[in-house]
Amino acid sequence: MDRPAVWRCGGFEFDLARPLVMGILNVTPDSFSDGGTYLDRDAAVAAGLRMMGDGADIVDVGGESTRPGSQPVTVADEIDRVVSVVRALAQDGVCVSIDTRHAEVAAQAVAAGAAILNDVSGFTDPAMLSLAASGNAGLVVMHMRGDPHTMQDDPAYAEVVSEVVAHLTMQAAALENAGVSLERIALDPGIGFGKTTEHNLALLRALPQLTRLGFPVLVGASRKRFIGEITGVIEPRERLGGSIAAALDAVSKGAAIVRVHDVAATVQGLAVMRAIKGEGEEA
């Protein structure tokens, strides 16, 4: 199936002729890379606006850490962390994505102006599926084995690529059957979510297979543990080189969206890659 030419996200319509950059804004005390940096509302909003100035197309706001072994937070706490940030950024014209697996949080974020629902649990919750069908937000359907607290205990697959492809195909079909336009749906193989380094590498190598499903594919490899395991770099913030390499390789294999911490460096890398390929100078 041919990929749609656009990704429709609420009032935004993204041309998929070029890769999109989604900046990560964690409004949490315990995210694996930047936990505690943007707990203050004003600091978070300023960071989101900086990302847009650096060339981001989307700012992805999350209020619950989904790092391996993380503990869940209450819905009330998550709402308190994210909604005012979402509202302020949306009022400034930013395309805001809400990174949550809780329908109540997603509903309030959409009411505050979020244009994308980024669900790490892949719309397996009927309440989240219903919310997706009731509006016009863009949707990111991610694959995760287990939940954040347990997903890295002992991830195992008979064949990781075929299992992830099958699951994402099933969830996209569930959204379509609920009345969701295909142009609203993007797929995410869930790098680092219930997967070993070898699983992650297999999925990154197999991105062309995933893109053939006909949906834009989002890849979020930025600063993740597998980069550290490959390179020996322990501190997540020092994994810039590996993160850029993963993003550029993903785009070269057909990924339409990359979700990153380091927006300016990624935008620069994409601009050079596209110029070399004769696709223009702007990322």
ChimeraX commands (.cxc) that place a marker at each C-alpha (Angstrom):
marker #1 position 0.00,0.00,0.00 radius 0.5
marker #1 position 1.34,3.42,-0.93 radius 0.5
marker #1 position 2.06,5.80,1.95 radius 0.5
marker #1 position -0.32,8.78,2.23 radius 0.5
marker #1 position 1.16,12.02,0.93 radius 0.5
marker #1 position 0.21,13.84,4.13 radius 0.5
marker #1 position -0.20,13.17,7.85 radius 0.5
marker #1 position -3.33,14.88,9.17 radius 0.5
marker #1 position -3.03,15.96,12.80 radius 0.5
marker #1 position -5.92,18.09,14.00 radius 0.5
marker #1 position -5.51,21.47,12.36 radius 0.5
marker #1 position -2.08,20.55,10.97 radius 0.5
marker #1 position -1.34,18.80,7.70 radius 0.5
marker #1 position 2.23,17.59,7.25 radius 0.5
marker #1 position 3.70,16.97,3.82 radius 0.5
marker #1 position 5.50,13.63,4.01 radius 0.5
marker #1 position 7.79,14.45,1.10 radius 0.5
marker #1 position 10.41,15.35,3.71 radius 0.5
marker #1 position 11.16,13.83,7.13 radius 0.5
marker #1 position 9.55,15.40,10.17 radius 0.5
marker #1 position 11.37,16.07,13.44 radius 0.5
marker #1 position 9.50,15.56,16.70 radius 0.5
marker #1 position 11.22,17.14,19.70 radius 0.5
marker #1 position 11.02,15.34,23.06 radius 0.5
marker #1 position 9.81,17.42,26.02 radius 0.5
marker #1 position 9.65,15.34,29.19 radius 0.5
marker #1 position 7.85,17.15,32.01 radius 0.5
marker #1 position 8.92,14.48,34.50 radius 0.5
marker #1 position 11.32,14.07,37.42 radius 0.5
marker #1 position 12.63,10.67,36.32 radius 0.5
marker #1 position 12.93,10.30,32.55 radius 0.5
marker #1 position 16.09,8.40,31.62 radius 0.5
marker #1 position 17.87,11.31,29.92 radius 0.5
marker #1 position 16.39,14.64,31.00 radius 0.5
marker #1 position 14.30,13.88,34.07 radius 0.5
marker #1 position 13.73,16.95,36.25 radius 0.5
marker #1 position 15.01,19.44,33.67 radius 0.5
marker #1 position 11.61,20.78,32.62 radius 0.5
marker #1 position 9.36,20.21,35.63 radius 0.5
marker #1 position 8.80,23.96,35.89 radius 0.5
marker #1 position 6.02,24.99,33.50 radius 0.5
marker #1 position 7.75,28.10,32.18 radius 0.5
marker #1 position 11.00,26.21,31.61 radius 0.5
marker #1 position 9.11,23.51,29.73 radius 0.5
marker #1 position 7.29,25.98,27.51 radius 0.5
marker #1 position 10.54,27.84,26.78 radius 0.5
marker #1 position 12.22,24.55,25.87 radius 0.5
marker #1 position 9.39,23.63,23.51 radius 0.5
marker #1 position 9.62,26.98,21.77 radius 0.5
marker #1 position 13.40,26.59,21.46 radius 0.5
marker #1 position 12.85,23.25,19.76 radius 0.5
marker #1 position 10.56,24.91,17.24 radius 0.5
marker #1 position 13.17,27.60,16.67 radius 0.5
marker #1 position 15.72,24.85,16.08 radius 0.5
marker #1 position 13.56,23.37,13.34 radius 0.5
marker #1 position 11.22,20.89,15.05 radius 0.5
marker #1 position 7.90,20.25,13.34 radius 0.5
marker #1 position 6.25,18.82,16.47 radius 0.5
marker #1 position 6.86,18.97,20.22 radius 0.5
marker #1 position 6.01,15.75,22.08 radius 0.5
marker #1 position 5.04,16.48,25.70 radius 0.5
marker #1 position 5.11,13.64,28.24 radius 0.5
marker #1 position 4.30,13.62,31.94 radius 0.5
marker #1 position 5.03,9.99,32.83 radius 0.5
marker #1 position 8.42,8.40,32.41 radius 0.5
marker #1 position 8.30,5.21,30.36 radius 0.5
marker #1 position 11.96,4.32,30.87 radius 0.5
marker #1 position 12.60,0.66,31.72 radius 0.5
marker #1 position 11.67,-0.06,35.33 radius 0.5
marker #1 position 9.80,3.21,35.81 radius 0.5
marker #1 position 6.93,3.44,38.27 radius 0.5
marker #1 position 3.53,4.71,37.09 radius 0.5
marker #1 position 2.25,8.10,38.22 radius 0.5
marker #1 position -1.33,8.97,39.03 radius 0.5
marker #1 position -3.49,10.34,36.24 radius 0.5
marker #1 position -4.02,13.48,38.31 radius 0.5
marker #1 position -0.28,14.07,38.60 radius 0.5
marker #1 position 0.25,13.48,34.90 radius 0.5
marker #1 position -2.52,15.92,34.01 radius 0.5
marker #1 position -1.07,18.49,36.38 radius 0.5
marker #1 position 2.32,18.20,34.71 radius 0.5
marker #1 position 1.31,18.36,31.06 radius 0.5
marker #1 position -1.94,20.21,30.41 radius 0.5
marker #1 position -0.77,23.75,31.12 radius 0.5
marker #1 position 2.37,23.14,29.02 radius 0.5
marker #1 position 0.32,21.77,26.14 radius 0.5
marker #1 position -2.06,24.72,26.31 radius 0.5
marker #1 position 0.70,27.33,26.31 radius 0.5
marker #1 position 2.56,25.76,23.39 radius 0.5
marker #1 position -0.61,25.23,21.37 radius 0.5
marker #1 position -1.58,28.87,21.91 radius 0.5
marker #1 position 1.78,29.80,20.40 radius 0.5
marker #1 position 0.92,27.82,17.26 radius 0.5
marker #1 position 3.00,24.73,18.06 radius 0.5
marker #1 position 1.86,21.32,16.86 radius 0.5
marker #1 position 1.83,19.54,20.20 radius 0.5
marker #1 position 1.85,15.77,20.63 radius 0.5
marker #1 position 0.80,14.29,23.96 radius 0.5
marker #1 position 2.84,11.25,24.96 radius 0.5
marker #1 position 0.55,9.24,27.22 radius 0.5
marker #1 position -1.05,5.84,27.64 radius 0.5
marker #1 position -4.00,7.17,29.66 radius 0.5
marker #1 position -7.20,8.22,27.92 radius 0.5
marker #1 position -8.14,10.79,30.56 radius 0.5
marker #1 position -4.79,12.54,30.16 radius 0.5
marker #1 position -5.09,12.40,26.38 radius 0.5
marker #1 position -8.61,13.85,26.46 radius 0.5
marker #1 position -7.58,16.81,28.57 radius 0.5
marker #1 position -4.49,17.40,26.46 radius 0.5
marker #1 position -6.56,17.43,23.27 radius 0.5
marker #1 position -8.98,19.85,24.91 radius 0.5
marker #1 position -5.96,22.05,25.70 radius 0.5
marker #1 position -4.85,21.99,22.06 radius 0.5
marker #1 position -2.79,18.84,21.47 radius 0.5
marker #1 position -2.97,17.77,17.82 radius 0.5
marker #1 position -1.37,14.32,18.13 radius 0.5
marker #1 position -1.94,11.36,20.47 radius 0.5
marker #1 position 1.29,9.39,20.93 radius 0.5
marker #1 position 0.25,6.22,22.75 radius 0.5
marker #1 position 3.11,3.94,23.81 radius 0.5
marker #1 position 0.55,1.20,24.52 radius 0.5
marker #1 position -0.62,1.35,20.90 radius 0.5
marker #1 position -4.34,2.10,21.42 radius 0.5
marker #1 position -4.94,-1.26,23.07 radius 0.5
marker #1 position -7.06,0.47,25.74 radius 0.5
marker #1 position -10.66,0.66,24.44 radius 0.5
marker #1 position -11.02,4.10,26.05 radius 0.5
marker #1 position -8.01,5.40,24.12 radius 0.5
marker #1 position -9.33,3.81,20.91 radius 0.5
marker #1 position -12.70,5.50,21.45 radius 0.5
marker #1 position -11.05,8.86,22.09 radius 0.5
marker #1 position -8.99,8.52,18.91 radius 0.5
marker #1 position -12.10,7.77,16.87 radius 0.5
marker #1 position -14.07,10.65,18.34 radius 0.5
marker #1 position -11.69,13.41,17.22 radius 0.5
marker #1 position -9.30,14.34,14.44 radius 0.5
marker #1 position -5.90,14.20,16.14 radius 0.5
marker #1 position -2.98,12.50,14.48 radius 0.5
marker #1 position -2.17,9.13,16.05 radius 0.5
marker #1 position 1.11,7.38,16.77 radius 0.5
marker #1 position 0.57,3.65,17.30 radius 0.5
marker #1 position 3.56,2.19,19.11 radius 0.5
marker #1 position 4.53,-1.39,19.86 radius 0.5
marker #1 position 5.48,-2.24,23.44 radius 0.5
marker #1 position 5.90,-5.67,25.00 radius 0.5
marker #1 position 4.56,-5.56,28.59 radius 0.5
marker #1 position 4.56,-2.24,30.42 radius 0.5
marker #1 position 7.35,0.22,31.26 radius 0.5
marker #1 position 7.94,-1.27,34.71 radius 0.5
marker #1 position 8.47,-4.83,33.42 radius 0.5
marker #1 position 9.17,-4.56,29.69 radius 0.5
marker #1 position 12.95,-5.09,29.94 radius 0.5
marker #1 position 12.85,-7.95,32.45 radius 0.5
marker #1 position 13.34,-10.63,29.79 radius 0.5
marker #1 position 12.01,-9.58,26.37 radius 0.5
marker #1 position 11.65,-12.55,24.04 radius 0.5
marker #1 position 10.20,-13.07,20.57 radius 0.5
marker #1 position 10.04,-15.97,18.16 radius 0.5
marker #1 position 10.78,-13.45,15.39 radius 0.5
marker #1 position 10.71,-9.82,16.45 radius 0.5
marker #1 position 10.13,-8.16,13.08 radius 0.5
marker #1 position 7.15,-10.26,12.04 radius 0.5
marker #1 position 5.59,-10.01,15.51 radius 0.5
marker #1 position 5.92,-6.23,15.66 radius 0.5
marker #1 position 4.62,-5.83,12.10 radius 0.5
marker #1 position 1.65,-8.07,12.86 radius 0.5
marker #1 position 0.78,-6.19,16.04 radius 0.5
marker #1 position 0.99,-2.75,14.43 radius 0.5
marker #1 position -1.06,-3.95,11.46 radius 0.5
marker #1 position -3.74,-5.22,13.83 radius 0.5
marker #1 position -3.88,-1.99,15.82 radius 0.5
marker #1 position -4.03,0.17,12.70 radius 0.5
marker #1 position -6.90,-1.99,11.46 radius 0.5
marker #1 position -8.70,-1.55,14.78 radius 0.5
marker #1 position -8.44,2.24,14.39 radius 0.5
marker #1 position -9.63,2.09,10.79 radius 0.5
marker #1 position -12.57,-0.12,11.79 radius 0.5
marker #1 position -13.45,2.46,14.46 radius 0.5
marker #1 position -13.74,5.09,11.74 radius 0.5
marker #1 position -10.29,6.70,11.87 radius 0.5
marker #1 position -8.98,8.09,8.57 radius 0.5
marker #1 position -5.82,6.34,7.42 radius 0.5
marker #1 position -4.19,9.72,6.87 radius 0.5
marker #1 position -4.20,10.27,10.65 radius 0.5
marker #1 position -2.25,7.11,11.55 radius 0.5
marker #1 position 1.52,6.70,12.02 radius 0.5
marker #1 position 3.31,3.58,13.27 radius 0.5
marker #1 position 6.21,3.27,15.70 radius 0.5
marker #1 position 8.10,-0.04,16.17 radius 0.5
marker #1 position 8.89,0.95,19.77 radius 0.5
marker #1 position 12.67,0.91,19.85 radius 0.5
marker #1 position 13.73,0.08,23.41 radius 0.5
marker #1 position 10.25,-0.85,24.61 radius 0.5
marker #1 position 10.43,-4.51,25.59 radius 0.5
marker #1 position 13.36,-5.21,23.27 radius 0.5
marker #1 position 17.02,-6.12,23.52 radius 0.5
marker #1 position 19.75,-4.43,21.53 radius 0.5
marker #1 position 19.55,-7.19,18.92 radius 0.5
marker #1 position 15.77,-6.76,18.69 radius 0.5
marker #1 position 16.21,-3.01,18.19 radius 0.5
marker #1 position 18.83,-3.50,15.49 radius 0.5
marker #1 position 16.66,-6.06,13.69 radius 0.5
marker #1 position 13.74,-3.63,13.65 radius 0.5
marker #1 position 15.88,-0.74,12.43 radius 0.5
marker #1 position 17.25,-2.93,9.63 radius 0.5
marker #1 position 13.71,-3.97,8.71 radius 0.5
marker #1 position 12.19,-0.48,8.50 radius 0.5
marker #1 position 11.52,-0.84,4.74 radius 0.5
marker #1 position 9.26,-3.78,5.58 radius 0.5
marker #1 position 7.34,-1.66,8.06 radius 0.5
marker #1 position 7.01,1.29,5.68 radius 0.5
marker #1 position 5.42,-1.03,3.11 radius 0.5
marker #1 position 2.36,-1.22,5.36 radius 0.5
marker #1 position 1.45,2.18,3.91 radius 0.5
marker #1 position 1.62,4.37,7.01 radius 0.5
marker #1 position 4.23,6.96,7.97 radius 0.5
marker #1 position 6.72,5.36,10.36 radius 0.5
marker #1 position 8.07,7.14,13.42 radius 0.5
marker #1 position 11.39,6.06,14.93 radius 0.5
marker #1 position 12.44,7.09,18.42 radius 0.5
marker #1 position 15.99,5.89,19.03 radius 0.5
marker #1 position 17.39,9.05,20.59 radius 0.5
marker #1 position 19.90,8.48,23.43 radius 0.5
marker #1 position 18.53,5.00,24.13 radius 0.5
marker #1 position 20.25,2.20,25.98 radius 0.5
marker #1 position 21.08,0.15,22.89 radius 0.5
marker #1 position 23.28,3.03,21.66 radius 0.5
marker #1 position 25.14,2.86,24.95 radius 0.5
marker #1 position 25.49,-0.91,24.71 radius 0.5
marker #1 position 26.95,-0.62,21.21 radius 0.5
marker #1 position 29.31,2.27,21.98 radius 0.5
marker #1 position 30.07,1.87,25.69 radius 0.5
marker #1 position 28.75,5.39,26.39 radius 0.5
marker #1 position 26.98,5.20,29.74 radius 0.5
marker #1 position 25.61,8.74,30.08 radius 0.5
marker #1 position 22.51,9.15,27.83 radius 0.5
marker #1 position 23.22,12.83,27.13 radius 0.5
marker #1 position 26.57,11.86,25.61 radius 0.5
marker #1 position 25.00,9.60,22.98 radius 0.5
marker #1 position 24.48,12.35,20.40 radius 0.5
marker #1 position 26.59,10.76,17.68 radius 0.5
marker #1 position 24.81,7.43,17.94 radius 0.5
marker #1 position 21.42,9.14,18.08 radius 0.5
marker #1 position 22.11,11.15,14.91 radius 0.5
marker #1 position 23.36,8.02,13.13 radius 0.5
marker #1 position 20.20,6.12,14.06 radius 0.5
marker #1 position 17.93,8.98,12.95 radius 0.5
marker #1 position 19.65,9.44,9.58 radius 0.5
marker #1 position 19.71,5.71,8.89 radius 0.5
marker #1 position 16.02,5.43,9.79 radius 0.5
marker #1 position 15.12,8.21,7.37 radius 0.5
marker #1 position 17.28,6.63,4.66 radius 0.5
marker #1 position 15.21,3.44,5.12 radius 0.5
marker #1 position 11.89,5.26,4.80 radius 0.5
marker #1 position 11.02,6.61,8.25 radius 0.5
marker #1 position 8.85,9.71,7.95 radius 0.5
marker #1 position 9.25,11.03,11.50 radius 0.5
marker #1 position 12.14,10.93,13.96 radius 0.5
marker #1 position 11.53,11.60,17.65 radius 0.5
marker #1 position 14.65,13.19,19.16 radius 0.5
marker #1 position 16.09,15.03,22.14 radius 0.5
marker #1 position 18.67,16.98,20.11 radius 0.5
marker #1 position 16.57,18.86,17.58 radius 0.5
marker #1 position 19.13,21.29,16.14 radius 0.5
marker #1 position 21.77,18.61,15.52 radius 0.5
marker #1 position 19.21,16.28,13.94 radius 0.5
marker #1 position 17.82,19.00,11.68 radius 0.5
marker #1 position 21.37,19.84,10.58 radius 0.5
marker #1 position 22.17,16.21,9.85 radius 0.5
marker #1 position 18.97,15.74,7.85 radius 0.5
marker #1 position 19.63,18.91,5.85 radius 0.5
marker #1 position 23.07,17.68,4.83 radius 0.5
marker #1 position 21.81,14.18,4.02 radius 0.5
marker #1 position 19.02,15.55,1.84 radius 0.5
marker #1 position 21.36,17.97,0.08 radius 0.5
marker #1 position 23.77,15.14,-0.74 radius 0.5
marker #1 position 20.86,13.14,-2.16 radius 0.5
marker #1 position 19.70,16.16,-4.16 radius 0.5
marker #1 position 16.47,16.53,-2.21 radius 0.5
marker #1 position 16.91,20.17,-1.15 radius 0.5
marker #1 position 18.62,21.97,1.69 radius 0.5
marker #1 position 15.86,22.21,4.27 radius 0.5
marker #1 position 15.14,19.36,6.70 radius 0.5
marker link #1:1,2 radius 0.2
marker link #1:2,3 radius 0.2
marker link #1:3,4 radius 0.2
marker link #1:4,5 radius 0.2
marker link #1:5,6 radius 0.2
marker link #1:6,7 radius 0.2
marker link #1:7,8 radius 0.2
marker link #1:8,9 radius 0.2
marker link #1:9,10 radius 0.2
marker link #1:10,11 radius 0.2
marker link #1:11,12 radius 0.2
marker link #1:12,13 radius 0.2
marker link #1:13,14 radius 0.2
marker link #1:14,15 radius 0.2
marker link #1:15,16 radius 0.2
marker link #1:16,17 radius 0.2
marker link #1:17,18 radius 0.2
marker link #1:18,19 radius 0.2
marker link #1:19,20 radius 0.2
marker link #1:20,21 radius 0.2
marker link #1:21,22 radius 0.2
marker link #1:22,23 radius 0.2
marker link #1:23,24 radius 0.2
marker link #1:24,25 radius 0.2
marker link #1:25,26 radius 0.2
marker link #1:26,27 radius 0.2
marker link #1:27,28 radius 0.2
marker link #1:28,29 radius 0.2
marker link #1:29,30 radius 0.2
marker link #1:30,31 radius 0.2
marker link #1:31,32 radius 0.2
marker link #1:32,33 radius 0.2
marker link #1:33,34 radius 0.2
marker link #1:34,35 radius 0.2
marker link #1:35,36 radius 0.2
marker link #1:36,37 radius 0.2
marker link #1:37,38 radius 0.2
marker link #1:38,39 radius 0.2
marker link #1:39,40 radius 0.2
marker link #1:40,41 radius 0.2
marker link #1:41,42 radius 0.2
marker link #1:42,43 radius 0.2
marker link #1:43,44 radius 0.2
marker link #1:44,45 radius 0.2
marker link #1:45,46 radius 0.2
marker link #1:46,47 radius 0.2
marker link #1:47,48 radius 0.2
marker link #1:48,49 radius 0.2
marker link #1:49,50 radius 0.2
marker link #1:50,51 radius 0.2
marker link #1:51,52 radius 0.2
marker link #1:52,53 radius 0.2
marker link #1:53,54 radius 0.2
marker link #1:54,55 radius 0.2
marker link #1:55,56 radius 0.2
marker link #1:56,57 radius 0.2
marker link #1:57,58 radius 0.2
marker link #1:58,59 radius 0.2
marker link #1:59,60 radius 0.2
marker link #1:60,61 radius 0.2
marker link #1:61,62 radius 0.2
marker link #1:62,63 radius 0.2
marker link #1:63,64 radius 0.2
marker link #1:64,65 radius 0.2
marker link #1:65,66 radius 0.2
marker link #1:66,67 radius 0.2
marker link #1:67,68 radius 0.2
marker link #1:68,69 radius 0.2
marker link #1:69,70 radius 0.2
marker link #1:70,71 radius 0.2
marker link #1:71,72 radius 0.2
marker link #1:72,73 radius 0.2
marker link #1:73,74 radius 0.2
marker link #1:74,75 radius 0.2
marker link #1:75,76 radius 0.2
marker link #1:76,77 radius 0.2
marker link #1:77,78 radius 0.2
marker link #1:78,79 radius 0.2
marker link #1:79,80 radius 0.2
marker link #1:80,81 radius 0.2
marker link #1:81,82 radius 0.2
marker link #1:82,83 radius 0.2
marker link #1:83,84 radius 0.2
marker link #1:84,85 radius 0.2
marker link #1:85,86 radius 0.2
marker link #1:86,87 radius 0.2
marker link #1:87,88 radius 0.2
marker link #1:88,89 radius 0.2
marker link #1:89,90 radius 0.2
marker link #1:90,91 radius 0.2
marker link #1:91,92 radius 0.2
marker link #1:92,93 radius 0.2
marker link #1:93,94 radius 0.2
marker link #1:94,95 radius 0.2
marker link #1:95,96 radius 0.2
marker link #1:96,97 radius 0.2
marker link #1:97,98 radius 0.2
marker link #1:98,99 radius 0.2
marker link #1:99,100 radius 0.2
marker link #1:100,101 radius 0.2
marker link #1:101,102 radius 0.2
marker link #1:102,103 radius 0.2
marker link #1:103,104 radius 0.2
marker link #1:104,105 radius 0.2
marker link #1:105,106 radius 0.2
marker link #1:106,107 radius 0.2
marker link #1:107,108 radius 0.2
marker link #1:108,109 radius 0.2
marker link #1:109,110 radius 0.2
marker link #1:110,111 radius 0.2
marker link #1:111,112 radius 0.2
marker link #1:112,113 radius 0.2
marker link #1:113,114 radius 0.2
marker link #1:114,115 radius 0.2
marker link #1:115,116 radius 0.2
marker link #1:116,117 radius 0.2
marker link #1:117,118 radius 0.2
marker link #1:118,119 radius 0.2
marker link #1:119,120 radius 0.2
marker link #1:120,121 radius 0.2
marker link #1:121,122 radius 0.2
marker link #1:122,123 radius 0.2
marker link #1:123,124 radius 0.2
marker link #1:124,125 radius 0.2
marker link #1:125,126 radius 0.2
marker link #1:126,127 radius 0.2
marker link #1:127,128 radius 0.2
marker link #1:128,129 radius 0.2
marker link #1:129,130 radius 0.2
marker link #1:130,131 radius 0.2
marker link #1:131,132 radius 0.2
marker link #1:132,133 radius 0.2
marker link #1:133,134 radius 0.2
marker link #1:134,135 radius 0.2
marker link #1:135,136 radius 0.2
marker link #1:136,137 radius 0.2
marker link #1:137,138 radius 0.2
marker link #1:138,139 radius 0.2
marker link #1:139,140 radius 0.2
marker link #1:140,141 radius 0.2
marker link #1:141,142 radius 0.2
marker link #1:142,143 radius 0.2
marker link #1:143,144 radius 0.2
marker link #1:144,145 radius 0.2
marker link #1:145,146 radius 0.2
marker link #1:146,147 radius 0.2
marker link #1:147,148 radius 0.2
marker link #1:148,149 radius 0.2
marker link #1:149,150 radius 0.2
marker link #1:150,151 radius 0.2
marker link #1:151,152 radius 0.2
marker link #1:152,153 radius 0.2
marker link #1:153,154 radius 0.2
marker link #1:154,155 radius 0.2
marker link #1:155,156 radius 0.2
marker link #1:156,157 radius 0.2
marker link #1:157,158 radius 0.2
marker link #1:158,159 radius 0.2
marker link #1:159,160 radius 0.2
marker link #1:160,161 radius 0.2
marker link #1:161,162 radius 0.2
marker link #1:162,163 radius 0.2
marker link #1:163,164 radius 0.2
marker link #1:164,165 radius 0.2
marker link #1:165,166 radius 0.2
marker link #1:166,167 radius 0.2
marker link #1:167,168 radius 0.2
marker link #1:168,169 radius 0.2
marker link #1:169,170 radius 0.2
marker link #1:170,171 radius 0.2
marker link #1:171,172 radius 0.2
marker link #1:172,173 radius 0.2
marker link #1:173,174 radius 0.2
marker link #1:174,175 radius 0.2
marker link #1:175,176 radius 0.2
marker link #1:176,177 radius 0.2
marker link #1:177,178 radius 0.2
marker link #1:178,179 radius 0.2
marker link #1:179,180 radius 0.2
marker link #1:180,181 radius 0.2
marker link #1:181,182 radius 0.2
marker link #1:182,183 radius 0.2
marker link #1:183,184 radius 0.2
marker link #1:184,185 radius 0.2
marker link #1:185,186 radius 0.2
marker link #1:186,187 radius 0.2
marker link #1:187,188 radius 0.2
marker link #1:188,189 radius 0.2
marker link #1:189,190 radius 0.2
marker link #1:190,191 radius 0.2
marker link #1:191,192 radius 0.2
marker link #1:192,193 radius 0.2
marker link #1:193,194 radius 0.2
marker link #1:194,195 radius 0.2
marker link #1:195,196 radius 0.2
marker link #1:196,197 radius 0.2
marker link #1:197,198 radius 0.2
marker link #1:198,199 radius 0.2
marker link #1:199,200 radius 0.2
marker link #1:200,201 radius 0.2
marker link #1:201,202 radius 0.2
marker link #1:202,203 radius 0.2
marker link #1:203,204 radius 0.2
marker link #1:204,205 radius 0.2
marker link #1:205,206 radius 0.2
marker link #1:206,207 radius 0.2
marker link #1:207,208 radius 0.2
marker link #1:208,209 radius 0.2
marker link #1:209,210 radius 0.2
marker link #1:210,211 radius 0.2
marker link #1:211,212 radius 0.2
marker link #1:212,213 radius 0.2
marker link #1:213,214 radius 0.2
marker link #1:214,215 radius 0.2
marker link #1:215,216 radius 0.2
marker link #1:216,217 radius 0.2
marker link #1:217,218 radius 0.2
marker link #1:218,219 radius 0.2
marker link #1:219,220 radius 0.2
marker link #1:220,221 radius 0.2
marker link #1:221,222 radius 0.2
marker link #1:222,223 radius 0.2
marker link #1:223,224 radius 0.2
marker link #1:224,225 radius 0.2
marker link #1:225,226 radius 0.2
marker link #1:226,227 radius 0.2
marker link #1:227,228 radius 0.2
marker link #1:228,229 radius 0.2
marker link #1:229,230 radius 0.2
marker link #1:230,231 radius 0.2
marker link #1:231,232 radius 0.2
marker link #1:232,233 radius 0.2
marker link #1:233,234 radius 0.2
marker link #1:234,235 radius 0.2
marker link #1:235,236 radius 0.2
marker link #1:236,237 radius 0.2
marker link #1:237,238 radius 0.2
marker link #1:238,239 radius 0.2
marker link #1:239,240 radius 0.2
marker link #1:240,241 radius 0.2
marker link #1:241,242 radius 0.2
marker link #1:242,243 radius 0.2
marker link #1:243,244 radius 0.2
marker link #1:244,245 radius 0.2
marker link #1:245,246 radius 0.2
marker link #1:246,247 radius 0.2
marker link #1:247,248 radius 0.2
marker link #1:248,249 radius 0.2
marker link #1:249,250 radius 0.2
marker link #1:250,251 radius 0.2
marker link #1:251,252 radius 0.2
marker link #1:252,253 radius 0.2
marker link #1:253,254 radius 0.2
marker link #1:254,255 radius 0.2
marker link #1:255,256 radius 0.2
marker link #1:256,257 radius 0.2
marker link #1:257,258 radius 0.2
marker link #1:258,259 radius 0.2
marker link #1:259,260 radius 0.2
marker link #1:260,261 radius 0.2
marker link #1:261,262 radius 0.2
marker link #1:262,263 radius 0.2
marker link #1:263,264 radius 0.2
marker link #1:264,265 radius 0.2
marker link #1:265,266 radius 0.2
marker link #1:266,267 radius 0.2
marker link #1:267,268 radius 0.2
marker link #1:268,269 radius 0.2
marker link #1:269,270 radius 0.2
marker link #1:270,271 radius 0.2
marker link #1:271,272 radius 0.2
marker link #1:272,273 radius 0.2
marker link #1:273,274 radius 0.2
marker link #1:274,275 radius 0.2
marker link #1:275,276 radius 0.2
marker link #1:276,277 radius 0.2
marker link #1:277,278 radius 0.2
marker link #1:278,279 radius 0.2
marker link #1:279,280 radius 0.2
marker link #1:280,281 radius 0.2
marker link #1:281,282 radius 0.2
marker link #1:282,283 radius 0.2
view
